[in-house]
Amino acid sequence: LENSGLIEARPQSGYYVLARGPVVPTSRAVEPSTPQPVTLDGVTRRIMRDARDPHLVPLGPAVPDPELLPLENLRRRMSSIARRNPERAMRYEDPVGLRELRAEIARRLITAGCAVTPDEVVVTNGCNEALALTLQCLTQPGDLVAVESPMYYGFLASLETFGLRTIEIPTLPESGMCLEALELALSTHPVKAVIGILNFNNPMGSRMPEERKRRLVELCAQRGVALVEDNLYGDISFEKRIPEVAKAFDRDGNVILCGSFSKTLAPGLRVGWCVPGRLLERVQSRKMATNISSATLPQMVLAEFLAEGGYDHHLRRASREYRQRTDWLRALVLDAFPSGTRVSRPLGGFVLWVEMPPGTDALDVYDKAAQCGFSIAPGCAFSSSNKFSNCIRLNAAYATPKVEPMIRKLGMMIKDVRI
Amino acid sequence: LENSGLIEARPQSGYYVLARGPVVPTSRAVEPSTPQPVTLDGVTRRIMRDARDPHLVPLGPAVPDPELLPLENLRRRMSSIARRNPERAMRYEDPVGLRELRAEIARRLITAGCAVTPDEVVVTNGCNEALALTLQCLTQPGDLVAVESPMYYGFLASLETFGLRTIEIPTLPESGMCLEALELALSTHPVKAVIGILNFNNPMGSRMPEERKRRLVELCAQRGVALVEDNLYGDISFEKRIPEVAKAFDRDGNVILCGSFSKTLAPGLRVGWCVPGRLLERVQSRKMATNISSATLPQMVLAEFLAEGGYDHHLRRASREYRQRTDWLRALVLDAFPSGTRVSRPLGGFVLWVEMPPGTDALDVYDKAAQCGFSIAPGCAFSSSNKFSNCIRLNAAYATPKVEPMIRKLGMMIKDVRI
């Protein structure tokens, strides 16, 4: 049964009956792509613009459901801190970030297998800034960076802006980035950095098994290539525990770990962080050179929220809900889409990767969905080499019964598109 | 009398009796420096660290007096918006910034002689980010940038981080950057950008006369070199009106105008802005690639504050106070410091540039001041070519009678140091 994809074993949780349909083997390739410059066409910019359109139900963009964020708690805390300590809230904060917040981030990292002091943490404006500062420390325009394939389109937009070239490493829905392909890439090309979302990958939902994380860290260290780890979704686990980060296996500061609270607490606070390892001083300088420091009040709010211990409880509740929504959406897609559709089976986060039958044009589906008032994320945006044209990413954070008609409509569109 | 420096004419304001001592002719040079890489020694980093030390009275760092900021108003507004609209306050904002805020910024720019639409404005995390994004669009590491001399040390730190070289243009306390020297620099070196604080220069306090601004804009346009204008202090005018920006004379989008609310409303909100002219799309992309968007709530707070029209009243009150403090501090310095000391006569902002008698070691004075519980900014930090070792910048924002003993002590120290 397990091999047929109808049930699955989850570590320490027994067997689960699955919706019909096997796990997606989206990519069977084990070879890296050839290096290429990143040049986005208008589609990705349109997707990023549509992601902010309040008139479109966000079934594509990876935005959390506001109802699963502790907004009222954060709001009250914000008012309270602004009242108790307006002078501090309105003045420049330390460029590397509020010390109390850095201490909370360091404490939380213990659970992910990582021991760092608050002085090794730099607070940033979201995870994206952590990655941007890191990449700018590691590369010059024209340099080559190894990325997962498919890869979050926001990264590709950053890489294009920074004038970087990519080499795409096939990424599997179960185990993540293909290490054999990466090894081949590192041995044949002057790669300056490897970027990966190893826990609950966006868009695949995969979690790289711990043993493979260790091998990845060793491989990068041996080759002298920095590993930039994006752990944005690491806290939203469908399993009993928070997974370890690759940084846990780092011995020489070669892994740069980036994260944020945008997916779990509030995107608009723009609070992320970076543990830059051997790049610490350079990332610190670059943060100050870029915008002196992050806004003060959001840092104070998060430091207090984390110190009071409500975050774990909140995460358990939100993760349970996202798991249910993800399972529900997966079953619905397999029911509503044409036969031959394959859907990833995430272990965390809240995105689903859907492979539609060959020949389906996801861009066409995207246009039609927008006309019907909702957005999806077409697969072509997740690569700079014209891959994944029959794939889409769906945002399971919004997967409540009220979106069922949209998903069913999507299924009908896809059937139409194929005729 | 005017020539002797004992009285001065102020446009539309009659004559003012001055404290003894002439205006500082800090620089008599009219030639640009030779191009050189920016390499800060530990001193500048220490100054920047000390600027955030709550145990030191900030008589050097250019921080506004919290008592002259409308903190209570901002605080109430923050609570109110977070209560009325928590969902919007906590979600991602448009990468280019909240539309209502961009509209208010465009409206305000009319007063400074500049007509732009909200779509031509990009909101940033402070003025520093506006400058950083602009410089990153204009230059590659190793490129040459023309800067004022003396120049705000925070810029130098950014330029060092970005791997840029500078050519220093002598800047005069009355008229600002020497255009003849700039012309020579542009005709003999491959300069990629000119950066200037033209209104109420930091640290000189000078305001470049309108006719010179026009010539500067024309010169840069003729040479095809971008002019990056920092108008951070432009709203704090000691004269009747807000001065025009150089951008007002721009015909082809070659001037990139940057500003913020950090000096007039609250540094910790980290809200600045950029009117990037011909770089608009590139700055927009780079903003998104750097940190997706700025924090949402601070933008909502400022948009509302500006829309309600209290800003002009607040500015008049704060500017009047800063003018009094600047005049008072100037007179006190001339009284307390050794004879031969020269002090700038700012027309806006809140910093004073003090030239002590030749041979005085400002770094030594800086160390001694720190031991006494207050900070000053030594002149050597304002250049990357070992100039201004006998100069200091003072922060007049904190110049109330309670700091008189510190300034008198400073005078004694300087006399000691010279012995």
Interface residues (C-beta under 8 A of the other chain):
Chain A: M48 R52 V63 P66 L69 L71 E72 L74 R75 M78 S79 A82 R83 P86 E87 R88 A89 M90 R91 Y92 E93 D94 T124 N125 G126 N128 E129 A132 Q140 P141 G154 A157 S158 E160 T161 F162 S262 A266 P267 G268 L269 R270 S285 R286 M288 A289 T290 N291 I292 S293 S294 A295 T296 L297 P298
Chain B: M48 R52 V63 P66 L69 L71 E72 L74 R75 M78 S79 A82 R83 P86 E87 R88 A89 M90 R91 Y92 E93 D94 T124 N125 G126 N128 E129 A132 Q140 P141 G154 A157 S158 E160 T161 F162 S262 A266 P267 G268 L269 R270 S285 R286 M288 A289 T290 N291 I292 S293 S294 A295 T296 L297 P298
